Amino acid sequence: MNMIFERKLPIPQEVKEMYPVSEDIKNLIAERDREIADIFTGKSEKIVLIIGPCSADNEDSVIDYISRLRTIQDKVSDKIFIIPRIYTNKPRTTGDGYKGMLHQPDPNEKPDMFKGIVAIRELHMRALRETGFSCADEMLYPENYRYLNDILAYVAIGARSVENQQHRLTASGLDIPVGMKNPTGGDLSVMMNAITAAQHKHTFIYRGWEVHSQGNPLAHAILRGYVNKHGQSLPNYHYEDLISLCELYDNSNLANPAVIIDTNHANSGKKYDQQSRIAKDVMHSCRHDERIKKMVKGFMIESYIEDGAQKIGECIWGKSITDPCLGWEKTEKLIYDLAELV
């Protein structure tokens, strides 16, 4: 086998014992989980904003950003429920490049997976302690989910992972909303099959155990645009796309039809400054069709303190080192604008 086995890592239970969650924080998480579930089941008419950096690269700047969201959340709490993005794994199309805080807690240093596991748990817990936010993360590696399962509010399955059986089955055992992105090629049947699998019960192998999942009725769609055979980015957030998704849900037996619109990636052609326009376009569609309004539960937005992106090593505070993000001033205006449109 062409692998070098560095060391055996602690199991999730051991890490949780090292970094336990207080009873006050557990109660806070439970209350937020109830509010989020009410949105996805239609009991609440608020929209969800899953918003934050493309990838979490620096603990202090991420907390700085999330603290700013806290101030806004208190002003728009009757219309919008904010779930900050703390994405600690970064999928790479070719495998090259920065793979996220899990791999490199310091982007300028070599990978250290033990430090990474500790760093991602501490960052999510610090957000809870200092801002009261339970946050979202991408489940890039299903076997690693339990390092954070007791503190996350939302999980996304990426466009390259949505066809993977282990991702689908693991999602079926989660008790928080799991968003399934459409694949990069845009085939919505793949996404719908993933949602169906996640909402059903399964028996499978997970971390060396035979487990029985109960199905996750909060599994739902994320539309993120797609790339055609010529490599061109094409959107799928327009009125006609949303009507098509409504019809796919109508012809399924899925619980709680729901979609989150990813305003970046192929929907924007990675033109981060288009995210505000895209979100408002979707809200316009919601006003014109009650089915769309009921189905659209919110947005996924890539946002940080500074506009754009930088290279690793440039050290500009709060500027993405992966995909370009919407800066704070534009983000603040977007949130207030959306609150007016809900």
Phi, psi and chi 1 to 4 in degrees:
 res  aa     phi    psi   chi1   chi2   chi3   chi4
   1 MET       -  130.2 -177.9  177.5  -71.5      -
   2 ASN   -88.6   58.4 -172.1   22.0      -      -
   3 MET  -135.7  146.5  -62.9 -177.9 -172.9      -
   4 ILE  -106.7  118.2  -61.2  171.5      -      -
   5 PHE   -86.6  106.4  -73.4   74.6      -      -
   6 GLU   -71.4  -53.9  180.0   82.7   15.6      -
   7 ARG  -170.9  160.4   56.8 -174.2  162.3 -176.8
   8 LYS   -87.0  128.7 -170.3  166.9 -179.3   63.9
   9 LEU   -87.5  153.4  -65.3  169.6      -      -
  10 PRO   -65.0  147.8   24.1  -33.5      -      -
  11 ILE   -76.0  161.4   62.9  173.4      -      -
  12 PRO   -54.3  -39.8  -31.3   38.0      -      -
  13 GLN   -59.2  -39.9 -178.4  179.3  -12.3      -
  14 GLU   -66.0  -40.3  -66.6  170.1  -22.5      -
  15 VAL   -67.0  -39.2  175.3      -      -      -
  16 LYS   -64.9  -33.8  -70.0  172.8 -176.9  175.0
  17 GLU   -70.2  -32.5  -70.8  170.2   -5.9      -
  18 MET   -71.5  -35.3  -66.8  164.2   58.9      -
  19 TYR  -129.4   75.0  -62.1   91.9      -      -
  20 PRO   -77.3  161.2   29.1  -34.6      -      -
  21 VAL  -102.4  130.1  179.2      -      -      -
  22 SER   -72.3  163.8   69.1      -      -      -
  23 GLU   -63.5  -37.2  -74.0  -58.9  -43.4      -
  24 ASP   -62.1  -42.2  -73.3  -15.1      -      -
  25 ILE   -68.4  -38.9  -65.7  -64.0      -      -
  26 LYS   -58.9  -42.2  -72.3  179.5 -177.8  177.8
  27 ASN   -66.0  -39.1  -68.0  -24.4      -      -
  28 LEU   -62.0  -45.5  172.0   64.2      -      -
  29 ILE   -61.4  -44.4  -67.0  168.4      -      -
  30 ALA   -61.7  -40.7      -      -      -      -
  31 GLU   -66.2  -43.1  178.1   56.4   32.9      -
  32 ARG   -65.2  -39.8  -79.1  178.8   57.8   80.7
  33 ASP   -58.8  -40.1  -74.3   -8.5      -      -
  34 ARG   -65.1  -43.0  -77.0 -169.3  -69.4  -89.4
  35 GLU   -64.4  -41.4  -70.4 -168.0   60.3      -
  36 ILE   -65.4  -44.2  -63.0  166.3      -      -
  37 ALA   -59.8  -38.6      -      -      -      -
  38 ASP   -62.3  -34.5  -77.0  -11.3      -      -
  39 ILE   -68.7  -46.1  -65.1  170.2      -      -
  40 PHE   -73.8  -21.3  -80.8   93.9      -      -
  41 THR   -95.0   -1.1   57.5      -      -      -
  42 GLY    87.6    4.8      -      -      -      -
  43 LYS   -74.6  -25.3  -65.7  178.5 -177.9  177.4
  44 SER  -119.0  142.9  168.8      -      -      -
  45 GLU   -97.2    7.8  -66.4 -172.8   -7.8      -
  46 LYS   -65.7  159.2  -65.2  179.5 -175.4 -179.7
  47 ILE  -106.7  155.0   64.3  167.6      -      -
  48 VAL   -98.3  137.0  166.6      -      -      -
  49 LEU  -116.4  110.6  -79.2 -170.3      -      -
  50 ILE   -96.9  100.8  -57.5  152.9      -      -
  51 ILE  -138.1  139.0 -173.6  167.9      -      -
  52 GLY   157.3 -172.3      -      -      -      -
  53 PRO   -60.9  153.1  -20.3   30.8      -      -
  54 CYS   -54.0  -45.8  171.2      -      -      -
  55 SER  -144.7  143.9   59.2      -      -      -
  56 ALA   -78.0  117.1      -      -      -      -
  57 ASP  -117.3  -20.0   52.5   13.8      -      -
  58 ASN  -145.6  121.2  176.8  -75.5      -      -
  59 GLU   -58.2  -47.2  178.6  178.5  -41.1      -
  60 ASP   -67.5  -41.5  -69.7  -25.8      -      -
  61 SER   -71.0  -33.0   60.9      -      -      -
  62 VAL   -64.5  -43.3  168.7      -      -      -
  63 ILE   -66.9  -37.2  -66.5  -62.1      -      -
  64 ASP   -56.9  -49.1  178.0   -3.4      -      -
  65 TYR   -61.3  -47.4  171.7   84.6      -      -
  66 ILE   -66.7  -33.0  -65.3  175.1      -      -
  67 SER   -63.2  -34.5  -62.4      -      -      -
  68 ARG   -67.4  -38.6  -59.1  179.6 -170.8 -154.8
  69 LEU   -61.7  -34.6  -73.6  178.5      -      -
  70 ARG   -58.7  -43.6  177.2   75.3  -94.3  169.6
  71 THR   -62.1  -42.3  -58.7      -      -      -
  72 ILE   -69.1  -41.1  -64.4 -178.0      -      -
  73 GLN   -55.4  -40.4  173.9   65.8  100.0      -
  74 ASP   -64.0  -24.3  -66.0  -21.3      -      -
  75 LYS   -89.9  -21.1  -63.2  176.2 -178.8  177.6
  76 VAL  -120.3   18.9  -61.4      -      -      -
  77 SER   -63.3  -19.9   59.1      -      -      -
  78 ASP   -80.3  -12.4   58.5  -30.3      -      -
  79 LYS  -121.1  -34.3  -59.5  -71.7 -172.4   67.6
  80 ILE  -129.6  137.8  -66.8  175.2      -      -
  81 PHE  -113.8  114.5 -169.5   95.7      -      -
  82 ILE   -91.7  130.1  -66.4  176.2      -      -
  83 ILE  -120.5  103.3  -54.2  175.2      -      -
  84 PRO   -63.3  143.6  -22.9   34.7      -      -
  85 ARG   -82.1  120.3  -74.7  170.4   53.7  114.8
  86 ILE  -122.0   86.0  -61.4 -177.0      -      -
  87 TYR   -90.8  107.7  -84.8   30.5      -      -
  88 THR  -100.1   -1.9   57.0      -      -      -
  89 ASN  -123.6  137.4  -49.4  -81.1      -      -
  90 LYS  -118.9  108.7  175.0   62.5 -179.9  173.9
  91 PRO   -65.7  138.5   22.6  -30.5      -      -
  92 ARG  -121.3  127.6  -49.5  -56.4  -52.0 -162.5
  93 THR   -59.3  -42.4  -55.7      -      -      -
  94 THR  -100.4   -5.1   64.5      -      -      -
  95 GLY    91.7  -11.1      -      -      -      -
  96 ASP   -92.0  157.4  -66.2  -29.4      -      -
  97 GLY    98.2 -177.6      -      -      -      -
  98 TYR   -65.7  123.0  178.0   62.5      -      -
  99 LYS  -100.4    8.4  -64.3 -176.8  178.4   68.1
 100 GLY   104.0  170.8      -      -      -      -
 101 MET   -61.5  -31.8 -173.6  175.0  -77.1      -
 102 LEU   -56.6  -40.8  173.6   66.0      -      -
 103 HIS   -82.4  -45.1  -72.4 -102.1      -      -
 104 GLN  -132.2   91.2  -70.8  174.6  -98.6      -
 105 PRO   -58.5  -26.6   14.4  -26.0      -      -
 106 ASP  -116.3  111.0 -177.0  -21.2      -      -
 107 PRO   -58.7  -19.4  -21.8   32.8      -      -
 108 ASN   -90.8   -2.3  -63.3  -60.1      -      -
 109 GLU  -111.3  171.3  -60.8  -66.8  -25.3      -
 110 LYS   -74.0  160.2   68.0  178.0 -176.9  178.1
 111 PRO   -57.7  143.1  -25.1   34.5      -      -
 112 ASP  -148.9   98.4 -171.8  -41.9      -      -
 113 MET   -69.5  -33.2  -60.8  -61.4  -71.2      -
 114 PHE   -66.6  -47.9  174.5   70.2      -      -
 115 LYS   -60.1  -34.8  -73.4 -176.4  179.2  178.7
 116 GLY   -65.5  -44.1      -      -      -      -
 117 ILE   -59.8  -44.5  -71.1  168.6      -      -
 118 VAL   -65.2  -42.4  170.2      -      -      -
 119 ALA   -64.3  -41.2      -      -      -      -
 120 ILE   -71.7  -35.8   67.0  174.0      -      -
 121 ARG   -67.9  -43.5 -175.8  165.1  177.4   86.3
 122 GLU   -64.3  -37.7  176.2   55.7   28.6      -
 123 LEU   -65.5  -47.0  176.5   51.8      -      -
 124 HIS   -62.0  -39.3  -84.3  -79.9      -      -
 125 MET   -70.3  -35.8  -70.2 -177.5   64.5      -
 126 ARG   -65.0  -39.1 -174.6  176.0  168.7 -169.0
 127 ALA   -59.8  -41.5      -      -      -      -
 128 LEU   -64.2  -47.6  -81.9  159.6      -      -
 129 ARG   -65.5  -43.4  -70.1 -167.5  -52.9  -92.7
 130 GLU   -92.7  -22.1  -64.0 -175.3   18.3      -
 131 THR  -126.6  -13.4   70.7      -      -      -
 132 GLY    77.2   12.1      -      -      -      -
 133 PHE   -99.1  122.6  -81.6  129.8      -      -
 134 SER   -85.5  144.8   51.3      -      -      -
 135 CYS  -122.8  179.6  -60.6      -      -      -
 136 ALA  -106.5  150.4      -      -      -      -
 137 ASP  -145.4  158.7 -153.4  -23.2      -      -
 138 GLU   -90.7  136.2 -179.8  171.8   -5.2      -
 139 MET   -90.7   78.7 -168.6  167.9   69.1      -
 140 LEU   -74.2  -37.6 -175.1   57.9      -      -
 141 TYR  -120.1  104.0  -50.8  109.2      -      -
 142 PRO   -56.3  -35.7  -25.0   33.8      -      -
 143 GLU   -69.0  -15.5   64.2  -87.6   20.7      -
 144 ASN   -93.7   -4.6  -68.6  -15.8      -      -
 145 TYR   -57.8  -36.3  171.4   70.9      -      -
 146 ARG   -71.7   -9.2  -70.5 -169.9   63.3   82.2
 147 TYR   -67.3  -21.5  -73.3  110.6      -      -
 148 LEU  -127.8    1.0  -61.6  173.9      -      -
 149 ASN   -61.7  -24.1   73.1  -62.7      -      -
 150 ASP   -85.8   -3.9   55.7  -26.4      -      -
 151 ILE  -129.3   -3.0   52.0 -179.9      -      -
 152 LEU   -86.3  150.6  -70.1 -179.5      -      -
 153 ALA  -103.0  -23.8      -      -      -      -
 154 TYR  -158.7  145.8 -178.1   94.4      -      -
 155 VAL  -130.9  137.4  169.0      -      -      -
 156 ALA  -112.9  142.0      -      -      -      -
 157 ILE  -107.4  121.7  -53.6  -67.4      -      -
 158 GLY   -73.9  168.9      -      -      -      -
 159 ALA   -62.8  -28.7      -      -      -      -
 160 ARG   -88.9  -12.6  -61.4  166.6 -171.3   81.1
 161 SER  -103.7  -13.9  -58.1      -      -      -
 162 VAL   -65.8  -22.1   72.9      -      -      -
 163 GLU   -87.7   -7.5  -67.0 -170.8   70.1      -
 164 ASN   -77.2  129.7 -179.8  -91.4      -      -
 165 GLN   -62.1  -40.5 -173.6   78.1  -15.5      -
 166 GLN   -66.5  -36.5 -167.4   72.4    1.2      -
 167 HIS   -62.9  -45.1  -77.5   81.2      -      -
 168 ARG   -64.1  -44.7  -65.9  176.8  173.4 -171.2
 169 LEU   -70.1  -39.3  -60.3 -174.5      -      -
 170 THR   -62.3  -41.2  -57.4      -      -      -
 171 ALA   -59.0  -31.5      -      -      -      -
 172 SER   -69.6  -13.0   73.4      -      -      -
 173 GLY  -104.6    6.2      -      -      -      -
 174 LEU   -91.6  152.4  -84.8   56.1      -      -
 175 ASP  -114.8   21.3   53.7    7.9      -      -
 176 ILE  -124.9  164.1   58.5  174.5      -      -
 177 PRO   -59.2  135.7  -24.6   35.0      -      -
 178 VAL  -122.6  119.7  178.3      -      -      -
 179 GLY   -93.5  127.7      -      -      -      -
 180 MET  -102.9  114.2  -59.5  -71.1 -165.3      -
 181 LYS   -76.6  150.5  -70.0 -164.5  174.6 -174.1
 182 ASN   -67.5  147.3   64.1  -97.1      -      -
 183 PRO   -66.0  165.6   25.1  -33.9      -      -
 184 THR   -61.5  -27.6   53.2      -      -      -
 185 GLY   -79.2  -10.2      -      -      -      -
 186 GLY    91.3   -0.2      -      -      -      -
 187 ASP   -69.9  107.2 -173.8  -13.1      -      -
 188 LEU   -70.0  -21.9  -63.6 -170.2      -      -
 189 SER   -64.5  -31.6   68.3      -      -      -
 190 VAL   -63.7  -46.5  170.6      -      -      -
 191 MET   -62.4  -44.1  177.1 -173.9   70.8      -
 192 MET   -65.7  -37.3  -61.4  -55.9  -73.2      -
 193 ASN   -63.7  -37.6  -72.5  -20.4      -      -
 194 ALA   -65.4  -41.6      -      -      -      -
 195 ILE   -63.8  -43.0  -61.8  168.3      -      -
 196 THR   -59.3  -47.2  -60.1      -      -      -
 197 ALA   -60.2  -42.7      -      -      -      -
 198 ALA   -67.7  -28.0      -      -      -      -
 199 GLN   -84.6   -9.2  -70.5 -161.6    2.6      -
 200 HIS   -98.3  162.8  -73.1  170.1      -      -
 201 LYS   -79.8  147.5  -62.5  179.3  179.3 -179.4
 202 HIS  -147.6  158.9  -60.8  -77.8      -      -
 203 THR  -119.4  128.2  -61.8      -      -      -
 204 PHE  -159.5  175.1   58.7  103.3      -      -
 205 ILE   -93.8  128.6  -62.8  172.4      -      -
 206 TYR  -140.5  118.9 -175.3   74.4      -      -
 207 ARG    51.4   40.6  -63.7 -170.5   60.3   87.2
 208 GLY    82.6    4.0      -      -      -      -
 209 TRP  -110.3  148.0  -72.0   76.3      -      -
 210 GLU   -83.2  119.5  177.6 -178.1  -14.8      -
 211 VAL  -123.6  155.9  -60.7      -      -      -
 212 HIS  -122.5  114.5  -53.1  -75.1      -      -
 213 SER   -90.2  155.6   63.5      -      -      -
 214 GLN  -101.5   -3.3  -59.8  -55.4  -58.0      -
 215 GLY    87.8  144.2      -      -      -      -
 216 ASN  -118.2  100.6 -175.5  -10.1      -      -
 217 PRO   -68.2   -8.6   26.4  -34.7      -      -
 218 LEU   -96.7    5.8  -59.5  180.0      -      -
 219 ALA   -66.9  138.5      -      -      -      -
 220 HIS  -153.7  177.7   60.1  -84.1      -      -
 221 ALA   -90.2  149.2      -      -      -      -
 222 ILE  -127.5  122.3  -59.4  175.8      -      -
 223 LEU   -94.9  122.3  -65.1 -178.3      -      -
 224 ARG  -126.0   12.4   48.9   87.9   72.0 -162.2
 225 GLY    78.5  178.1      -      -      -      -
 226 TYR  -152.5  173.6   62.0  100.6      -      -
 227 VAL  -120.6  127.3  178.7      -      -      -
 228 ASN   -81.6 -177.6   67.4   13.0      -      -
 229 LYS   -67.4  -14.6   64.2 -178.9 -179.0 -179.6
 230 HIS   -93.9    3.4  -56.9  -64.2      -      -
 231 GLY    81.6   13.8      -      -      -      -
 232 GLN   -90.8  136.4  -61.7  166.8  -43.3      -
 233 SER   -77.7  132.9  -68.9      -      -      -
 234 LEU  -130.6  140.6  -63.6  172.1      -      -
 235 PRO   -83.4  159.6   30.9  -35.2      -      -
 236 ASN  -140.0   37.5   58.5    8.7      -      -
 237 TYR  -107.5   -3.1   63.9   84.7      -      -
 238 HIS   -70.5  166.8  -67.8  -58.4      -      -
 239 TYR   -49.9  -48.0  179.6   86.6      -      -
 240 GLU   -64.1  -36.3  -65.6   78.5    9.3      -
 241 ASP   -65.6  -40.2  -60.5  -57.5      -      -
 242 LEU   -69.8  -38.2  -62.7  173.1      -      -
 243 ILE   -62.4  -42.1  -71.9  -67.5      -      -
 244 SER   -60.3  -40.3  -65.9      -      -      -
 245 LEU   -67.8  -39.0 -177.2   57.0      -      -
 246 CYS   -55.3  -43.5  -76.0      -      -      -
 247 GLU   -68.3  -36.7  -68.4  170.9   -7.5      -
 248 LEU   -62.4  -42.4  -73.4  174.0      -      -
 249 TYR   -65.3  -40.6  -93.0  123.3      -      -
 250 ASP   -59.6  -33.6  -71.8  -16.7      -      -
 251 ASN   -90.8    6.2  -66.2  -35.0      -      -
 252 SER  -109.1  172.7   74.3      -      -      -
 253 ASN  -109.5   30.5  -67.1  -45.7      -      -
 254 LEU   -81.2  145.4  -66.1  169.2      -      -
 255 ALA   -81.6  148.9      -      -      -      -
 256 ASN    51.4   62.0  -54.8  -47.7      -      -
 257 PRO   -51.8  124.7  -25.0   34.8      -      -
 258 ALA  -155.7  151.0      -      -      -      -
 259 VAL  -144.4  143.0   64.2      -      -      -
 260 ILE  -108.7  134.3  -65.0  -69.3      -      -
 261 ILE   -96.6  118.2  -52.6  -59.2      -      -
 262 ASP   -81.7  114.7 -179.6  -18.9      -      -
 263 THR   -84.8   -3.8   60.3      -      -      -
 264 ASN  -112.9 -146.1 -148.0    8.9      -      -
 265 HIS    52.8 -136.1  -63.3   98.3      -      -
 266 ALA   -72.1  -20.1      -      -      -      -
 267 ASN   -63.4  -34.4  -92.8  -25.7      -      -
 268 SER  -104.4   -1.6   69.5      -      -      -
 269 GLY    63.9   26.9      -      -      -      -
 270 LYS    60.6   23.1  -69.2 -163.4  174.6 -178.6
 271 LYS   -92.5   89.0  -63.5  175.6 -178.8  175.8
 272 TYR   -55.5  -29.5   68.4   91.0      -      -
 273 ASP   -75.5   -4.0   57.3  -13.8      -      -
 274 GLN   -87.9   -4.8  -65.0  -61.5  -55.7      -
 275 GLN   -64.1  -38.0  -66.9 -175.3   94.1      -
 276 SER   -63.1  -45.9  -62.4      -      -      -
 277 ARG   -60.9  -41.8  177.6 -170.6   60.3   77.9
 278 ILE   -64.7  -45.3  -69.0  167.1      -      -
 279 ALA   -60.8  -42.5      -      -      -      -
 280 LYS   -68.7  -34.1  -68.1  172.5 -173.9  176.5
 281 ASP   -61.3  -43.3 -172.8  -74.4      -      -
 282 VAL   -65.3  -40.9  172.7      -      -      -
 283 MET   -62.6  -33.9  -66.8  -57.4  -68.2      -
 284 HIS   -63.8  -42.3 -178.1   72.3      -      -
 285 SER   -62.0  -37.3  -64.3      -      -      -
 286 CYS   -62.5  -36.4  -69.5      -      -      -
 287 ARG   -69.3  -22.9  -70.1 -161.3  -59.2  -85.6
 288 HIS   -98.5   -7.8  -78.1  -87.9      -      -
 289 ASP  -149.7  120.6 -166.8  -69.3      -      -
 290 GLU   -64.6  -33.5 -170.2   64.3   25.5      -
 291 ARG   -64.5  -41.7  -69.2  179.9  -58.5  164.6
 292 ILE   -64.9  -43.4  -67.9  176.0      -      -
 293 LYS   -58.2  -42.1 -178.7  179.6  179.1 -179.2
 294 LYS   -69.5  -33.0  -72.2  179.9   64.6  176.2
 295 MET   -81.4  -38.6 -177.4 -179.0   66.2      -
 296 VAL   -75.2  116.1  172.6      -      -      -
 297 LYS  -101.3   -8.1  -58.2  -58.8 -178.7 -178.0
 298 GLY   153.5 -158.3      -      -      -      -
 299 PHE  -136.7  152.5  -60.0   94.2      -      -
 300 MET  -114.2  119.2 -176.4  170.5  -75.4      -
 301 ILE  -127.7  133.4  -63.3  168.2      -      -
 302 GLU   -94.4  115.3  -69.5 -166.1  -37.6      -
 303 SER  -147.0  146.5  156.4      -      -      -
 304 TYR  -149.2 -164.1 -148.8  176.0      -      -
 305 ILE   -77.6  -41.6  -64.1  171.1      -      -
 306 GLU  -110.5  145.6  -62.7  -66.6  -24.6      -
 307 ASP   -61.5  147.2  -84.6  -30.4      -      -
 308 GLY    83.2 -151.6      -      -      -      -
 309 ALA  -145.9  161.9      -      -      -      -
 310 GLN  -133.8  166.3   62.8 -179.6  -38.2      -
 311 LYS   -82.7  151.3  -65.6  179.0 -179.3  178.8
 312 ILE   -57.8  131.1  -66.9  176.0      -      -
 313 GLY   103.1  -13.0      -      -      -      -
 314 GLU   -77.1  -29.3  -71.1 -172.6   24.8      -
 315 CYS    63.2   41.4  -61.8      -      -      -
 316 ILE   -87.9  122.5  -60.9  172.4      -      -
 317 TRP   -58.4  124.4 -176.5  -97.5      -      -
 318 GLY    71.0   27.3      -      -      -      -
 319 LYS  -116.7  130.7 -167.6  168.9 -173.0  175.0
 320 SER   -58.2  143.3  175.9      -      -      -
 321 ILE  -105.1    6.4   62.4  170.4      -      -
 322 THR  -122.1 -117.8   47.1      -      -      -
 323 ASP   -71.6  148.0  -70.7  -10.7      -      -
 324 PRO   -61.9  143.6  -21.2   32.9      -      -
 325 CYS  -124.4  158.9  -66.6      -      -      -
 326 LEU   -73.0  132.9 -160.9   66.4      -      -
 327 GLY   -74.1  171.5      -      -      -      -
 328 TRP   -63.9  -46.2  178.6 -108.8      -      -
 329 GLU   -59.0  -43.7  -70.0 -176.9    7.1      -
 330 LYS   -67.8  -36.8  -64.2 -177.8 -179.6   72.5
 331 THR   -63.9  -46.5  -63.2      -      -      -
 332 GLU   -59.3  -45.9 -172.6  175.1   26.5      -
 333 LYS   -63.0  -41.7 -176.1  177.7 -173.7  -54.6
 334 LEU   -60.3  -44.1  171.3   57.8      -      -
 335 ILE   -63.2  -44.3  -64.0  173.8      -      -
 336 TYR   -65.6  -38.2  -70.6  134.1      -      -
 337 ASP   -63.7  -42.5  -73.1  -12.0      -      -
 338 LEU   -65.0  -38.5  -73.3  175.7      -      -
 339 ALA   -59.3  -34.9      -      -      -      -
 340 GLU   -70.6  -24.3  -68.3  -67.7  -36.8      -
 341 LEU   -93.6  -12.4  -64.3  171.7      -      -
 342 VAL   -70.4      -  175.1      -      -      -
